[in-house]
């Protein structure tokens, strides 16, 4: 998944940092963006969708230990 996130970041020309919990497999990708830049926000939103899709394709979940918030809510139906 880390390799996939890196590829998404490179393809969309954005910066995504990844932190998480190695022991239990939770990853926390952080997409760096600027809300005053509409074009950058579009790429960030596209990245979020691609990350969610890839996580599910690889057998992961969207919720981890933090649950579903407003950023991941649009993708919850994909998981269910």
Protein Blocks (a to p, Z undefined) as FASTA:
>chain_A
ZZmmmmmmmmnopaddddddfknopacddddddfklmklmmmmmmmmmmmmmmmmmnopa
fklmnopafklmmmmmmmZZ
